[in-house]
Amino acid sequence: MPMTLTLKTLSKEDAPKLHELESACHSFPMSLSNLETCFGRFYHVIGLFDDEEMLGFSILHQLFEDATLMDICVRPDAQGQGLGKRLTEALIELAATQGAERMMLEVRASNERAIALYRQMGFEQVGMRANYYQLEQGKEDAILMERLF
Ligand SMILES: CC(C)(COP(=O)(O)OP(=O)(O)OC[C@H]1O[C@@H](n2cnc3c(N)ncnc32)[C@H](O)[C@@H]1OP(=O)(O)O)[C@@H](O)C(=O)NCCC(=O)NCCS
């Protein structure tokens, strides 16, 4: 059945729902209290819904011309259908309307799927932080990416 997808701006009351999705997507999810801080000043959280059901979300932080893509998650059973692209495009559009000149992000070096998505959306690698992220055993590098507007 074709999906009728809508994008909605989320508020702090949606944090538990976000946390549920975050925990299903990431091996090291953000805590509920960390996610709650993403509804503070300078943040925007967008949810992608099929009717009432949230299939994904993305979080933008923007301070004037400097935007940061803080997180993006698509429910595992809905991945690979263009929803990640849709959420990234929505954040880029929002940041552009708010006067962004650049958007930054950090991603695990092993996260090939996300890196491929970001490249497709115009991000390029601009740096690397060695041993930045926790793994079950040891650490892994963070890739820093940037998209200019
Ligand atoms: C990263 C993520 C948001 C992508 O969402 P998605 O809905 O699956 O992505 P899309 O279907 O929009 O695909 C967009 C692009 O991503 C890449 N991609 C998607 N699935 C892929 C796969 N299985 N392998 C490699 N690249 C893949 C492709 O470049 C794809 O573009 P294409 O379809 O034109 O080839 C999703 O996989 C996710 O939630 N992952 C877990 C959370 C996470 O890692 N977030 C990023 C934190 S920095």
The ligand as an SDF file (V2000), in Angstrom:
LIG
                    3D

 48 50  0  0  0  0  0  0  0  0999 V2000
   21.3750    6.3940    7.7650 C   0  0  0  0  0  0  0  0  0  0  0  0
   19.8600    6.2820    7.6150 C   0  0  0  0  0  0  0  0  0  0  0  0
   19.1970    7.4810    8.2560 C   0  0  0  0  0  0  0  0  0  0  0  0
   19.5270    6.2350    6.1080 C   0  0  0  0  0  0  0  0  0  0  0  0
   18.1140    6.2010    5.9730 O   0  0  0  0  0  0  0  0  0  0  0  0
   17.3980    5.3800    4.8080 P   0  0  0  0  0  0  0  0  0  0  0  0
   15.9670    5.7510    4.8180 O   0  0  0  0  0  0  0  0  0  0  0  0
   17.7300    3.9510    4.9200 O   0  0  0  0  0  0  0  0  0  0  0  0
   18.1500    5.9920    3.5140 O   0  0  0  0  0  0  0  0  0  0  0  0
   17.5390    6.2030    2.0700 P   0  0  0  0  0  0  0  0  0  0  0  0
   16.6640    5.0420    1.7110 O   0  0  0  0  0  0  0  0  0  0  0  0
   16.9800    7.5720    1.9690 O   0  0  0  0  0  0  0  0  0  0  0  0
   18.8510    6.1050    1.1960 O   0  0  0  0  0  0  0  0  0  0  0  0
   19.6310    7.2270    0.9230 C   0  0  0  0  0  0  0  0  0  0  0  0
   20.9890    6.8000    0.4610 C   0  0  0  0  0  0  0  0  0  0  0  0
   21.6740    6.1470    1.5130 O   0  0  0  0  0  0  0  0  0  0  0  0
   22.5040    5.1340    0.9670 C   0  0  0  0  0  0  0  0  0  0  0  0
   22.0340    3.8160    1.4160 N   0  0  0  0  0  0  0  0  0  0  0  0
   20.7800    3.4530    1.8020 C   0  0  0  0  0  0  0  0  0  0  0  0
   20.7610    2.1570    2.1430 N   0  0  0  0  0  0  0  0  0  0  0  0
   22.0190    1.7020    1.9670 C   0  0  0  0  0  0  0  0  0  0  0  0
   22.6560    0.4420    2.1710 C   0  0  0  0  0  0  0  0  0  0  0  0
   21.9850   -0.6330    2.5870 N   0  0  0  0  0  0  0  0  0  0  0  0
   23.9910    0.3530    1.9090 N   0  0  0  0  0  0  0  0  0  0  0  0
   24.7060    1.4320    1.4780 C   0  0  0  0  0  0  0  0  0  0  0  0
   24.1430    2.6500    1.2700 N   0  0  0  0  0  0  0  0  0  0  0  0
   22.8380    2.7690    1.5070 C   0  0  0  0  0  0  0  0  0  0  0  0
   22.3970    5.2390   -0.5340 C   0  0  0  0  0  0  0  0  0  0  0  0
   23.3510    6.1740   -0.9850 O   0  0  0  0  0  0  0  0  0  0  0  0
   21.0070    5.7990   -0.6760 C   0  0  0  0  0  0  0  0  0  0  0  0
   20.7940    6.4510   -1.8790 O   0  0  0  0  0  0  0  0  0  0  0  0
   20.2500    5.6170   -3.1840 P   0  0  0  0  0  0  0  0  0  0  0  0
   19.0210    4.8970   -2.7320 O   0  0  0  0  0  0  0  0  0  0  0  0
   19.9610    6.6810   -4.1970 O   0  0  0  0  0  0  0  0  0  0  0  0
   21.3680    4.7010   -3.5570 O   0  0  0  0  0  0  0  0  0  0  0  0
   19.3270    4.9600    8.2390 C   0  0  0  0  0  0  0  0  0  0  0  0
   20.0350    3.8770    7.6960 O   0  0  0  0  0  0  0  0  0  0  0  0
   19.3970    4.9100    9.7540 C   0  0  0  0  0  0  0  0  0  0  0  0
   18.4860    5.3450   10.4580 O   0  0  0  0  0  0  0  0  0  0  0  0
   20.5100    4.3340   10.2740 N   0  0  0  0  0  0  0  0  0  0  0  0
   20.6770    4.1850   11.7210 C   0  0  0  0  0  0  0  0  0  0  0  0
   20.9050    5.5190   12.3950 C   0  0  0  0  0  0  0  0  0  0  0  0
   22.1480    6.2060   11.8610 C   0  0  0  0  0  0  0  0  0  0  0  0
   23.1760    5.5900   11.6490 O   0  0  0  0  0  0  0  0  0  0  0  0
   22.0220    7.5340   11.6750 N   0  0  0  0  0  0  0  0  0  0  0  0
   23.1170    8.3740   11.2240 C   0  0  0  0  0  0  0  0  0  0  0  0
   23.8110    8.9330   12.3990 C   0  0  0  0  0  0  0  0  0  0  0  0
   25.1140   10.0250   11.9490 S   0  0  0  0  0  0  0  0  0  0  0  0
  1  2  1  0
  2  3  1  0
  2  4  1  0
  2 36  1  0
  4  5  1  0
  5  6  1  0
  6  7  2  0
  6  8  1  0
  6  9  1  0
  9 10  1  0
 10 11  2  0
 10 12  1  0
 10 13  1  0
 13 14  1  0
 14 15  1  0
 15 16  1  0
 15 30  1  0
 16 17  1  0
 17 18  1  0
 17 28  1  0
 18 19  1  0
 18 27  1  0
 19 20  2  0
 20 21  1  0
 21 22  1  0
 21 27  2  0
 22 23  1  0
 22 24  2  0
 24 25  1  0
 25 26  2  0
 26 27  1  0
 28 29  1  0
 28 30  1  0
 30 31  1  0
 31 32  1  0
 32 33  2  0
 32 34  1  0
 32 35  1  0
 36 37  1  0
 36 38  1  0
 38 39  2  0
 38 40  1  0
 40 41  1  0
 41 42  1  0
 42 43  1  0
 43 44  2  0
 43 45  1  0
 45 46  1  0
 46 47  1  0
 47 48  1  0
M  END
$$$$
